[in-house]
Amino acid sequence: MKLLLLLVGMVFILEGLPYVAFPEAMRGWLAKLSQTPAGHLRVIGLVVMIGGFLLCWVVQRTDLFGE
C-alpha cells in the first residue's frame, strides 16, 4: 500500500509539473485538446495505458534494471 501511495504521489508531481513550468503553453495545449475528437483521445489513452503496463511488466519480470 505504501508503494502504491508513493507511485500516486509521483504521478501527481509529474502531472502538475507542466502547469507550473509552462502555464501559458498548457492553456493553449488544453484548448487544442478540447477540440480533439473523442475517438482519438481514446486511442491515445489506450496506447499510453498499454505502454505503462508494458513498462511495469518489463521492470517487474526482468533483471533489465538491476537488483
N, C-alpha and C positions, 0 to 999 in steps of 0.2 A: 504494500500500500504506500509506503514511504517513497519507493522508486516511482510509482505512478504519479504521486503528487509532485515530485521533483520534475518529472517529464512535462506535466501540465504547466508548471511554472515556467519551464524553459520555452514551451510553445507560446505562452503569453508574452514573454520577453521578446521572442523573435517576431511575433505578430505586431507588437507595439513599436518596435524599433523604426520601421519606415515612417510611421506617423510622427515620431519625434524628430527624426533626422531630416525628412523631406515632406513637410505638411502640405505645401502647395502642389508639389508633384503628385502626391497621393490623392488630393482632391480632384485633379484632372484625370488621374487614372481611374478613380472610382466613378467619375461621370461617364467615361468611356465604357467601363464595366457594366454600368446600369443599362447601356444600350445593346449589350451583347445578348443574343438570343439564348433562351433557357437551355436549349439543347446543347449549345456549345459549352455553356457553363457546366452542364452535367458531364460532358466528355472530359473537360479539363479536370473537374473534381475527381472523376473516376481514375484518370491517369495519375494524378497526384497520390490518391489513396493506394493504388497498386504499387507505385514507386516507393511509398513509405512502408508498405507491407513487405516488399522485397528487400528493402534495406534492413528492416528489423529481422527478417528471416536469415539473411546472409550473416549479419552480425551475431545472431544467436546460434546458428548452426555450424559456423566455420571458425577456424583459427586465423582468419584473414587479418583481423585487427588485434592480434596479440592475446596474451593470457594463456 
